[in-house]
Amino acid sequence: MKDSLFNTEKKRQAAIATFQAGINTPFWQLMTQILKANIKVITKNILNGGEDTTKEQMDRLRDKLRVHKDMINTPDAMIRKLTSSEGEEPNLDPFFTEKELKKERDKVSG
């Protein structure tokens, strides 16, 4: 599937334009607000986990938190991946690599 989605410059440019246009829509603004609200609730649940909370439950909460954060970042991440290194085949995985995640965390904390 990835070969047919972004296998030409024209398709990559169209996808970039679509992501850029989509970020500014009321739909995406609402989705971002919902995801951020969910992130707050999940973070609170992680921080307030009681003695009866199992490791598995905490792991699921952390997984949910990561997925919500990744969802918010997906359009920007895809734009970066589609615009980086014109000669390279773009990495279409919407999730950050370990190196990319460290770089993003450094931006936030730095």
C-alpha positions, 0 to 999 in steps of 0.5 A: 500500500505504501508504494501506491500512496506516496510513490511519486512527487506529485502524490507526495506534494498532494498529501502534504497539501492535504495534511496542511489544509486539514490541520486548519479545519474545524474538524481537526481543531475539535479533534485536537481539543478532544485528544488533549482533554483525554490526555489530561484525564489519562495522565491524571489516572496514571498519576493517581493510580492506587494500590489496587491498580495492576501493572497491566492496567498502568501499562494500558493507560500509558499505551493510551496516553502514547496513542493520543499524543501520537494522534495529535502529532500525526499530521505534522509528523507526516508532513515532516516525513514527506518533505524530508530527503527528497531522494529517500523513500519516505517512512510512512509510519506515523509514530516517532522513532526513538531518535525522533521521540528524543528530539521532540522531547528535547524541544518540549523540555528545552 
